[in-house]
Amino acid sequence: MKLVLAFTGSRGDVQPGLSLGVELRSRGHDVTMAVPPNLTEFCRRATISTREFGTDTKELLDSALVSSKLKSADPLTRLRAIAEISLRDGRRVQSELMDLTAGADAVIGGSVGQERLLNVATARGIPYVPVHYCPLRRNSVASLLPFDRAPGRAHRLSWAALEQLTWLATRSAERELAADLGLPLPSSPPATRITGTGTPEIQAYDPLMFPGLAQQWGHRRPLVGFLDLAPRTRAQIGDADDDVGLEGWLDSGTPPLYVGFGSMSIADPQRLARTFLDVATELGVRLLVATGWSEFMADAVGADVRVVRTVDHATVLPRCVAAVHHGGAGSTAAALRARIPALACWLGADQPMWGRRLHALGAGTSLPAARVDHVSLARALRRLLEPECGAAAQVLGSAMMTPAAAVHAAATLIEDSVRTPVDTGTPRGGNR
């Protein structure tokens, strides 16, 4: 089969897709990764066919649209920002994807840009197999609300409201973009249309994180576990150990507190860095800082501080006492698989949800990055260092699906979905 895996967003969005691409290629399929321009080299280092499409995501994440509007306290401003991101460069993205999918049997991709993937798949008459990194559809288990103990009906209504509000904000542009490909003008939200195709929507996170959700969604939205790269692929990429002295530093003292915000840009990073350094000194813990794209704390110095650009989570995090991260799905999974508690110091999107889940499961806690000060951070870190929190992380991490099992299950679902005809709205093999 010829498969196009189109994943946009940050490295945290693309890396799980790459793990799927490598697995599908090993099964004999013709696989092309389609990723943002700033992540093409990352994928090519895994020796997989890679083409660029869409927007440079580092530029997008550094833009005012994300750093200000998407994090606004005004819900309408955030909604408009979501709509603008979903429609950004829509015509160009669709055109690029049409070129990339010529002769393809299916397109596989994440929730970021799902509208473009759905349009192109429909125009081509091939399946679009969604891969979601967190719950995104109506359900009574996973909370979109800022509290988990609301009645299940409230959860379901909140998802329905978000779906409809987003559709109202983007409907006019969505119809224009559908018309560009000669498609019927859509009259319902993308989620409704995707569900209507009958293709399973792969849920790439562990069912333990949302007890009862797998039973509620069944085979339509199977929860396969968190996806991640195999050790061999990580070695090919070659960015796991960018500090040759890290091993010795880890051996030289007590297990450190890991701090890493991945691709997220931090408001007032100097103030936040000082807060972390002061609280770490107060609590007597060492800091291992991964600067990531934002270069957060890149200038921090001290005998009890080690600053690196990236780390191999699978080998380094088990040697840490706890982790502080931005609350992304991949970082949440990495800390839990290392069986250490975590603080989700979140900025937006799905990150508050993961923070709430860590808190609810007793394996960590959650704190908005905008509200971090000495008192709140010290309180949160003391919580992580409590034996009960560490024990809960140990239990949860030991019961999670392995990355290999998750990737295998997701790849098998993709193969089965492509082999089984679905209703794309256009005859299979169309060349629009």
N, C-alpha and C positions, 0 to 999 in steps of 0.2 A: 504494500500500500504506500501511496505517496501522501505524506502528512506534513502539514504546515503548523508549527507550534508558535503562535503569535502572543507574546507576553510583553506588556509594557508596564511602566512604573519604575520603581527603584530596583536595586539588586535583590532585595528581599522578595520582590514580585517575580523577578526573572529566574532566580536560582532554582526554585521548585520546578518551574517549567523545564529548565535545562536537565534536571534529574530525570524527568519523564522522557525528554528527547533522547538522552543517552540510552535509557532502557529500551525504548522503542526501536532505536537503531540497532541495538544488540539483538533484537528479534528479527532482523532482516528487512525492516521497513526503510523506505527512502524518506529521511527526515530533514526538514529545513527549519531552523530556528529563525524567527522574525522578531527582532528586539530593537529597542531605542539605539540611536547612534552611539551613545556613550557606553553601551554595554555589549557591543558587537565583539570587541576584542576579548572580553571576559568569556563569552561563549566559544569563540574560535579556539581559545586555549584548550578547550575540551575536545578539540579536533572534530567538531561537528559543523556541518554546513550552516552558515549564518548569514542572514541578510538584514540590513537595517530598515526600519520604518518608523514613522511617527516622530515625536518630539524628543529632544535631548532632555532626559528626566532630571538631571542635575540642575540644568537651567530652570526647568519648571519648578522644582522644589525650592530653588533660591528666589523665585519670583514673588512679587507682592501678592499675586493671586493665591499662592499657597501659604506664604509666611504671614500674611495679614488677613485676607478675606476668608480663607478656609478655617482660620482659627478665631474668627470674630465671635464676640459674645452675642451678636444678633443672629438668631436662627435663619432669618430671611437672607442675610448676607452670606451665610455659610451655604444655604441652598443654592443661591445664584452662583456661588463659586463652584459647587459640585456640577451644576449644569454647564458652566463655562468650560470646565475641565473635560467633561464628557463629550463636548462638541468641538473642542479645540482642534483646529486643522482637519476637520472632519472630511472634507472633500479630498484633500491630499492623502490622508490616511486610507480612505476607501480605495482610491486609485492605486496606491502602492500595494494594498492587499489584493486587489484584483489581479495585478501583475504577478504577485508572489504565489497565488493559488491556482494559476493556470495548470490544468491537468491534475490537480490535487484530488484526493479521495475524501479529505476532511480537513477542517481547521479546528485546532484545539487552542484554547486561550483562557485567560483569567477574566475577572469581573471588570477590571479597568479597561474601558473601551469595548465592552461587550456589545454595544449597539452596532459598532462598525463591523465586528466579527459576524454578528447575526445577519446584517445586510449582505455582506459579501458571500457568506455561506448560502443564503437564500438565492442570491443572484446566480451563484455557481451551481445550485442544485445539489449541494453536498452538506453533510452534517456539520454543525458547530457543536463541539463537545466542551461545555464550560468546566472550569476548574476554579473552585471558590476556596479562599483561605480563611473564611469565617462565615457564620450564618448570614445570609443575605435575603432569604425569602421568608414569607409569612410563616410563623410558628408560635407556639405558646410556651417555649422553653427558653430560648436565647433572648436576652433582654437588649432591646435598643434603648430602653429607658435608663436613666442614671441610678437605677436600683433594681436588684434581682428578685426581690420578694413581692413584686407586684403580681396581681392575678394573671394567669396565663392569657386570659382574654385581652388584657391590657397590652401584653406583649404583641399579640397578633394584630391588634388595632394599630399599634404604633408602626409596625412594618407596613401595613396597608396604607397608612397616612403618608409615610415617607415615599412609598412607591408612587402614589398618585400625585403628590406635590412635585416630585422630580419630573414626572411625566408632563404635568402642566407647564413646568418651566422650560422643558425642552421640546415639546410637541411640535411646534412650528418648524424648528430646525430639523428635527428628525424626519418630518415629512419631506422637506426639501432634499435631504440626503438620500432618502429612499427613492425619490423621483429621479435623482441623478443616475441610479442604476436600473431604472425602468421597473421598479417594484411598485406594487399597490401601496397607496398611502396608509401607514399604520393607524389604527384606531384604538390601540391599547398599549400599555407600557411594555417595554422590552421583556420584563420578567414574565408577563403573561404569554407573550409570543414564544419565548424560549421554552416555557413549560409545555406549550401546545405542540411542540415538535415531537415530544415523546422521548427525546434523547436524555439519558441520565445526566444530572448535574453533579459532578464529582466534588465531594466536600473533603478538602485536603487538610483535615485536622482531626484530632483524636476524639472518639466518642466519649471518652472519660471526662472531657472538658465540659460537656453539656449533657448530663445524664437525662435520658429519655428522648433526646432529639433523634437519634438513629431509628428508634422504634416508631416515632411519629412520622418521619419522612420515608422510611422503607427504601425500596430499591430505586425510587425516583431520584433520591438525593443521597447516595451511599456515602457514609463517613469512612474514609479509608485510612486516616492517620496523617500526620504531618510528613510532607515530602522533604527529602534532603539528598544532597549529593553523596555518592558512594566514595569511600576513601581513595580509590584509584583516580576518580575524576578530580577530587580535591588536589591530589598530587599533580595532576596535569595542569590545573589552573595555576598552581604554584604560588599562591599568596598566603598560604597558611602560616608560615613562619618567617615573617619579615624582620624579626629581631633575633639575631643569633645568640644574644645574651639572655633571652627570656627564660630559658630552661634553668640556667644557673640562678637567676633572680628568684624564681619560684622555689627552688630548693633551699634558698638562703634564709627563709623565715617562715612565719605562719601563713596559712592560706589567705590570699588577698580577697578583697571585695572587687569584683569585676564591674567596670563602668563603661558602657558603650551605647551610643545613640544611632549607630548605623548611618543611614543617609539623611537623617533628620537635621535640619538647621535649628539651632537653639537661640532664642531671644536672650540678649544680654549674657553671652557665654562667659564673660569674665566674672560677673557676679556669681553665676552658678558654679564655676570652677572653684572660686574662693570658698563657697559654701561647702562643696564636697571635701576640699582639703581640710577645712576647719573641723568639720564633723568627723572625718576619718581620724584626725589627730585626737579629738576628744574621746572617741570610742576605742582608740588604740588598734586600728586595723590598717593594713597596707592596702594600697590602691593599684589595681592594674587597669589602665585606661586604654581602650581602643578608640582612636580618634575618628575613624571612618571618613566619609566624604566631607563632613563639616569641620574636621580638624579640631574638634572640641578637646580642650585641655592639652593641646599639642605642646604648649610651652611649660607645662607643669614639671617641677623638679623637686627632688628630695630623695633621701635614702629609702623611704617607704612608699615611693611612687614609681611605677614603671609605665612609660607611655609607648605604645606601639600603634601602627596604623590598622592592622588587622590581626586577628587570631583565628586559629582553628578551634571553633567552639567545642567540637567533639573531644579534643585532647586537652584543652586548657581549662574549660569551665569545671570539669570534675575536680580540678585542683584548687578551686576557689571556694570560699566560705559562703558566698551569696553573689547575686548579680543585680545590677541596676541597668535597665534598658528602657527603650522607648515604648515598649508594649506591642511591638509588631508580632505577628503570628510566628515567624521564624525564630525570633529571639526568645519568645515565650517557650516555644518547643525546645530550643537548645538548652535553656536553663533547666527545664524539667527533666530532659533526658540526662543531664549531668547530675540530676537528683539534688539540686541545690535550690533554696528559696530565692524568689526574685521580687524586686520592686519595679512595677511598671510606672515609670515616670513619663506619663503620656503627653502627647501634643494634640492628637485629633484622630479622625477617621475611625478605624476599628480598634484603636489602641485602648480607649477607656473600657471597652467590652472585655478585652483580655485582662486588663488590670482587675476588673470586678470579678472575673472568674478565678484569678489567683487568690484573691481575698476570700471568695466564697468557699474554695476548696482547701483553705488553710495553708496553702503553699507559698504565700507571699502577700503582697499588699499593693496599693495603687495610690498614686499622687499626681495631680496635674503639674506639669513642668512649670507652668506659670505661677503656681502657688508655693514653689519650693523656697523655703528659708531655713535658717539654722534649726529652728525648733521643729518644724514639720519633717525635715529630712532626718534629724536625729531620732525622732519618734519612730519613723518608718524603718530606719535601719536597725534600731533596737528590736523591733518586731521581727525582722528577718533573722536576727541572731538568737532568738529564743529557741530552745530545743524542740518545742512543739511544732514550730514552723518548719524547721529542718526535717523533722520526722515525717511530716505530711508530704513534703517534697520528695523524700525518699520513697514513700509508698506510691505516690502518683507516678513518679518517673519510672519506677520498676515495672509498673503495670501497663505503660504506654506501648503502642505498636512501634516496632522498629522502623527506621527509615526504609530499609530494604523491603520489608513487608508492605509498607504503604505504597512505595513506588511500583512494586509488582502488581498490587491490586488495582491501582489507578491505570496502569498500562493495559492490563487485561480488560478493564471496563472500556477503555478507548477502542481496543481491537473489536470487542463485541459490539459496540455502538456503531462502528463504521461498517461492519459486516451486516448489520440488521438495518433494512430500509426504514427511514423515518420520513415524516411529513415536513419537508422544508418549504413547501409552497411552490416549488419549481421542479420540473422533471429532473431526475438525477443526471448529472453530466452536463447541465446547462452551461453555456459559455457567454453569458451576458457580461 
